[in-house]
């Protein structure tokens, strides 16, 4: 090794030491935590209830959810869904699952939403003179994109399932109106 190579090795070693100790020195700084901004102060709870009763038809649903307001524009959250559908002398169906929700408020009155929903559908069909009874159990995935008018804690709007497939979807249409409430 000549003197130039030794000098380069020492300089490189010296730079590595400075970088190492300077980052250690920065890590020793004390940070003051602002307790005025608690996690639970930014959480809102809400959801929906549904009840439809007709001639031989019953539809009951409970959909609780919670969101975390990241800031005035963005909120993220989770939801659960439980439902029971029945058509007399035809079928009984239980639906349960969850969803991930993102809400964006570009201005206070407008709310844009994206919701990924995954539900399990368990349906039992009654026997008829034309077919025997049978069961159908499957997972249904939906990705809803929506927009609504927001006033206070209530949003009224519509959403569309971009993954909608008439052959496999749980719902009769990809388009759905909604009323969303968070407290």
Secondary structure as the mmCIF struct_conf table of DSSP 4:
data_model
#
loop_
_struct_conf.conf_type_id
_struct_conf.id
_struct_conf.beg_label_comp_id
_struct_conf.beg_label_asym_id
_struct_conf.beg_label_seq_id
_struct_conf.end_label_comp_id
_struct_conf.end_label_asym_id
_struct_conf.end_label_seq_id
HELX_RH_AL_P HELX_RH_AL_P1 UNK A 3 UNK A 27
TURN_TY1_P TURN_TY1_P1 UNK A 28 UNK A 28
TURN_TY1_P TURN_TY1_P2 UNK A 35 UNK A 36
BEND BEND1 UNK A 37 UNK A 37
HELX_RH_3T_P HELX_RH_3T_P1 UNK A 39 UNK A 42
STRN STRN1 UNK A 43 UNK A 54
TURN_TY1_P TURN_TY1_P3 UNK A 55 UNK A 56
STRN STRN2 UNK A 57 UNK A 69
BEND BEND2 UNK A 70 UNK A 73
STRN STRN3 UNK A 74 UNK A 87
TURN_TY1_P TURN_TY1_P4 UNK A 88 UNK A 90
STRN STRN4 UNK A 91 UNK A 107
TURN_TY1_P TURN_TY1_P5 UNK A 108 UNK A 109
STRN STRN5 UNK A 110 UNK A 125
HELX_LH_PP_P HELX_LH_PP_P1 UNK A 126 UNK A 127
STRN STRN6 UNK A 128 UNK A 128
TURN_TY1_P TURN_TY1_P6 UNK A 129 UNK A 130
STRN STRN7 UNK A 131 UNK A 131
STRN STRN8 UNK A 134 UNK A 151
TURN_TY1_P TURN_TY1_P7 UNK A 152 UNK A 153
STRN STRN9 UNK A 154 UNK A 161
TURN_TY1_P TURN_TY1_P8 UNK A 162 UNK A 163
TURN_TY1_P TURN_TY1_P9 UNK A 166 UNK A 168
BEND BEND3 UNK A 170 UNK A 172
BEND BEND4 UNK A 174 UNK A 174
STRN STRN10 UNK A 175 UNK A 182
#
